[in-house]
């Protein structure tokens, strides 16, 4: 638990003392990290996996001078708690909202029915509803020079739990980029939001805006999505694709894109592309990061970069899948220029 000297004694001293006495009496363990104080996640004696999505409730309209010594027993009275998180200010008051995660969706529904509009103090009814458990953030105002791989490596260091990153042209910043960050839990996303808001990403843009990804923007980005990656000559950077970044193949699924690229190069008398791939990183969730270089004998430049791949049940190895995905991006980025270059050679 947070010790008394870490708080401002001038603010809400009586209730803070009551909380400390309750912590000492019950032996309950509270951990304060990044503006929130947490119990459980998992609680003592918990066996098995964490509760499923939909087991968490959002608690709003809390009086700022009450703490876990009142709130945890109240929310435990209607079901088994897996986790309780109270958002805190620097002065030691709560920020007016909290999250309670139950052992099941059923217990969360009971908590909503029993405690929504419950008066925790006279004339102070609280709000209890299903937590949306948002896991996606929107970062707007990134420089046009930012690459997915570069951003991925930075965010893996400063915001644990990130699953993937997608880059889009910014709808509000001319010439800028917008990143959608997906995390493995609402808690990870909330902590990332706080870190990014309070941190400094000036390297990647003049004025960065960080917020939850709103549904209308998500739908707009899906409908307007354009491929931002670019393949450049070796030594000048290259395609950096993040885990989960969708790759849509314009060719029939039965047609292997690698075979198609080989056939195109052969038809244009450019020779068979030579692929070099090396797995340089393996994530716990199965994603593989490959370095690659592609040389087309009759083309003046080679191409190199990094790409994330997740092996699936198709039977293709990581290297085979990487080569197919790289070939697809080569076709998309160089299809026209390959044809044009071949015409120049013939003439």
C-alpha positions in Angstrom: 0.0 0.0 0.0 1.0 3.6 -0.5 2.5 5.0 2.7 1.0 8.1 4.3 4.1 10.3 3.8 3.6 10.0 0.0 0.4 12.0 0.2 -0.3 15.6 1.0 -1.4 15.4 4.7 -3.5 18.6 4.2 -5.9 16.8 1.9 -8.6 14.4 3.2 -6.4 13.3 6.1 -9.2 11.5 8.1 -10.2 9.2 5.3 -6.6 8.5 4.3 -5.9 7.4 7.9 -9.0 5.2 7.8 -7.7 3.5 4.6 -4.2 2.9 6.1 -5.8 1.4 9.3 -8.0 -0.9 7.0 -5.0 -2.0 5.0 -3.1 -2.9 8.2 -6.1 -4.7 9.7 -7.0 -6.8 6.6 -3.5 -7.3 5.2 -4.8 -6.4 1.8 -2.2 -5.4 -0.8 -2.6 -2.2 -2.9 -0.1 -1.2 -5.5 0.0 2.3 -6.9 1.4 2.7 -10.5 1.1 5.4 -13.0 -1.9 7.3 -11.5 -3.9 4.3 -10.4 -4.0 2.1 -7.3 -4.7 -1.6 -7.9 -5.9 -4.6 -5.9 -5.6 -8.1 -7.3 -5.1 -8.9 -10.9 -5.0 -11.7 -9.8 -6.0 -11.6 -6.1 -4.5 -14.0 -3.5 -5.5 -17.6 -4.0 -6.6 -17.1 -7.6 -6.2 -20.3 -9.7 -6.6 -20.5 -13.5 -6.8 -18.0 -16.3 -7.9 -14.3 -16.0 -11.7 -13.7 -16.4 -13.0 -13.4 -20.0 -13.7 -10.1 -21.7 -16.9 -8.5 -20.5 -16.2 -9.2 -16.8 -15.2 -5.7 -15.9 -17.5 -2.8 -14.8 -16.8 0.9 -15.0 -17.6 2.9 -11.8 -18.2 6.6 -12.2 -19.4 9.6 -10.2 -17.4 8.6 -7.1 -17.0 11.2 -4.4 -13.3 12.0 -4.5 -12.7 11.5 -0.8 -13.5 7.8 -0.5 -11.1 5.0 -0.9 -10.8 1.2 -1.2 -11.7 0.6 2.4 -15.2 1.5 1.5 -15.3 0.5 -2.2 -13.7 -2.9 -2.3 -16.0 -4.4 0.5 -19.0 -2.9 -1.4 -18.1 -4.4 -4.7 -17.0 -7.7 -3.2 -20.4 -8.0 -1.6 -22.1 -8.8 -4.9 -19.4 -11.1 -6.5 -15.9 -12.4 -6.4 -13.4 -9.7 -7.5 -10.4 -10.4 -9.7 -9.2 -6.9 -9.7 -10.1 -3.4 -8.5 -8.4 -0.2 -9.9 -9.0 3.2 -8.4 -7.7 6.2 -10.5 -5.8 8.6 -8.3 -4.6 12.3 -8.3 -1.2 13.4 -7.1 -2.8 14.9 -3.9 -4.2 11.4 -2.9 -7.8 12.0 -3.8 -9.4 9.6 -6.3 -10.2 10.9 -9.7 -13.9 10.1 -9.5 -13.8 6.7 -11.3 -12.6 3.1 -11.0 -12.8 -0.3 -12.6 -13.9 -3.6 -11.0 -13.2 -6.8 -12.8 -15.1 -9.8 -11.6 -14.5 -13.5 -11.9 -17.2 -13.9 -14.5 -19.5 -11.9 -16.8 -22.4 -13.0 -14.7 -21.0 -11.4 -11.6 -20.3 -8.2 -13.5 -24.0 -8.1 -14.6 -25.1 -8.6 -11.0 -22.8 -5.7 -9.9 -24.4 -3.4 -12.5 -27.9 -4.4 -11.5 -27.2 -4.1 -7.7 -24.9 -1.1 -7.5 -25.8 1.3 -10.3 -27.2 4.5 -8.6 -26.2 3.1 -5.2 -25.5 6.0 -2.8 -22.1 5.5 -1.4 -22.6 8.8 0.5 -25.9 10.6 1.2 -27.0 12.3 -2.0 -24.1 10.7 -4.0 -25.4 7.9 -6.3 -22.6 6.3 -8.3 -22.8 5.0 -11.8 -21.9 1.4 -12.6 -22.0 0.1 -16.1 -20.2 -2.4 -18.4 -16.7 -1.4 -19.1 -16.0 -0.9 -22.8 -12.5 -2.2 -22.2 -11.1 -0.2 -25.1 -7.8 -1.5 -26.3 -7.0 0.9 -29.2 -5.3 4.3 -29.2 -5.1 6.9 -31.9 -1.8 8.9 -32.2 -2.2 11.9 -34.6 0.4 14.3 -35.8 3.3 11.9 -36.5 5.9 13.0 -39.1 5.6 11.6 -42.6 9.1 10.1 -42.2 8.1 7.8 -39.4 8.1 4.1 -40.3 6.1 1.3 -38.7 9.1 -0.7 -37.7 10.8 2.4 -36.1 7.6 3.2 -34.1 7.1 -0.4 -33.2 10.5 -0.7 -31.6 10.1 2.6 -29.6 6.6 1.7 -28.3 7.6 -1.8 -27.3 10.1 -0.2 -25.0 7.9 2.4 -23.4 4.4 0.9 -23.5 4.2 -2.9 -22.6 1.4 -5.0 -24.1 1.4 -3.5 -27.6 0.1 -6.0 -30.3 0.3 -4.1 -33.5 0.6 -0.7 -35.2 -1.1 0.6 -38.3 -0.1 3.9 -40.1 -2.5 6.0 -42.1 -2.4 9.5 -43.7 -3.6 11.9 -41.0 -7.2 13.1 -41.8 -6.5 16.4 -39.9 -2.8 17.1 -40.4 -1.8 17.7 -43.9 1.3 15.7 -44.8 1.3 14.0 -41.4 0.5 10.4 -40.3 -1.9 8.9 -37.8 -1.1 5.7 -35.9 -3.6 3.2 -34.5 -2.0 1.3 -31.6 -3.7 -1.9 -30.4 -2.9 -3.4 -27.0 -3.6 -6.7 -25.4 -5.8 -5.3 -22.6 -7.7 -2.2 -21.6 -5.3 -1.7 -18.7 -2.2 -1.8 -21.0 -3.9 0.7 -23.4 -4.8 3.0 -20.5 -1.2 2.9 -19.1 0.1 3.5 -22.6 -2.2 6.5 -23.1 -1.0 8.0 -19.9 2.7 7.4 -20.7 2.3 8.9 -24.2 0.4 11.9 -23.1 3.0 12.7 -20.3 6.0 11.6 -22.4 7.8 13.2 -25.3 7.4 12.0 -28.8 8.6 15.3 -30.3 11.0 13.3 -32.4 8.0 12.0 -34.4 6.0 15.2 -34.9 5.5 18.8 -33.7 2.3 18.3 -31.8 1.3 14.8 -31.0 -2.3 14.1 -30.0 -3.1 10.8 -28.1 -6.7 9.6 -27.5 -8.9 6.5 -27.6 -9.7 5.4 -31.1 -13.3 6.5 -31.7 -15.7 4.2 -33.7 -16.4 6.8 -36.4 -12.7 7.4 -37.1 -12.0 3.6 -37.1 -14.7 3.1 -39.7 -13.3 6.0 -41.8 -9.8 4.7 -41.7 -10.9 1.2 -42.7 -12.8 2.6 -45.7 -10.0 5.0 -46.8 -7.0 2.7 -46.0 -4.1 3.1 -48.3 -0.8 1.2 -48.2 1.9 3.5 -46.8 4.9 1.2 -46.8 7.4 1.9 -49.6 10.2 -0.3 -50.9 13.4 1.6 -51.4 16.9 0.8 -52.6 19.0 -1.0 -50.0 20.7 1.4 -47.6 17.8 3.9 -47.8 15.5 2.2 -45.5 12.7 -0.1 -46.6 9.4 -1.6 -45.8 8.8 -2.1 -42.1 5.6 -3.9 -41.5 4.2 -4.3 -38.0 2.5 -7.4 -36.6 -1.1 -7.6 -37.6 -0.9 -5.0 -40.4 -3.4 -6.3 -43.0 -2.0 -7.3 -46.4 -4.7 -7.7 -49.1 -3.7 -9.6 -52.1 -5.1 -8.4 -55.4 -4.4 -11.8 -57.0 -6.6 -14.9 -56.9 -5.9 -16.8 -53.7 -5.0 -20.0 -55.7 -2.1 -18.1 -57.3 1.1 -17.9 -55.4 2.3 -14.3 -55.4 6.0 -15.5 -55.5 5.3 -17.5 -58.6 3.5 -14.5 -60.1 6.5 -12.2 -59.4 8.9 -14.8 -60.9 6.8 -15.1 -64.0 6.5 -11.4 -64.4 10.3 -10.9 -64.1 10.9 -13.8 -66.5 8.5 -12.4 -69.1 10.2 -9.0 -68.9 13.7 -10.7 -69.2 14.8 -9.4 -65.8 15.9 -12.7 -64.4 14.6 -14.6 -61.4 14.4 -12.6 -58.1 16.8 -13.8 -55.4 15.4 -13.6 -51.8 17.6 -13.4 -48.7 15.6 -13.7 -45.4 16.8 -13.9 -41.8 14.6 -14.2 -38.7 16.0 -11.6 -36.3 13.3 -11.6 -33.5 10.7 -13.9 -32.1 7.8 -12.5 -30.0 6.1 -14.6 -27.3 2.8 -14.5 -29.2 4.4 -16.1 -32.2 5.2 -13.2 -34.5 8.5 -13.5 -36.3 10.5 -10.4 -37.5 12.5 -11.0 -40.7 15.2 -9.0 -42.3 15.1 -9.4 -46.1 16.9 -8.4 -49.2 15.6 -9.0 -52.7 17.8 -8.8 -55.8 16.3 -8.8 -59.3 19.3 -9.5 -61.6 18.1 -7.2 -64.4 17.0 -4.4 -62.1 19.4 -1.6 -61.1 18.7 -1.6 -57.4 18.2 -4.2 -54.7 15.5 -3.9 -52.0 15.8 -4.5 -48.3 13.9 -3.9 -45.0 12.1 -5.6 -42.1 8.8 -7.5 -42.0 6.7 -9.1 -39.2 5.1 -12.5 -40.0 3.0 -14.8 -38.0 3.1 -18.5 -39.2 -0.4 -20.0 -39.6 -2.0 -23.3 -40.4 -1.3 -23.1 -44.2 1.8 -25.2 -43.7 4.1 -22.5 -45.0 7.3 -21.9 -43.0 8.0 -18.5 -41.7 10.6 -17.9 -44.4 8.2 -19.0 -47.1 5.4 -16.8 -45.8 7.8 -13.9 -45.5 8.9 -14.4 -49.2 5.3 -14.5 -50.4 4.4 -11.4 -48.4 7.5 -9.5 -49.6 6.7 -10.6 -53.2 3.2 -9.2 -52.8 4.5 -5.8 -51.7 7.0 -5.8 -54.5 4.2 -6.4 -57.0 2.1 -3.6 -55.5 5.0 -1.1 -55.3 6.9 -2.0 -58.4 4.5 -3.6 -60.8 4.3 -0.7 -63.1 8.0 0.3 -62.9 9.1 -3.3 -63.6 7.1 -3.2 -66.8 8.4 0.3 -67.7 12.0 -0.6 -67.0 11.8 -3.7 -69.1 10.4 -1.6 -72.0 13.4 0.8 -71.6 15.8 -2.2 -71.8 14.2 -3.6 -75.0 14.2 -0.2 -76.7 
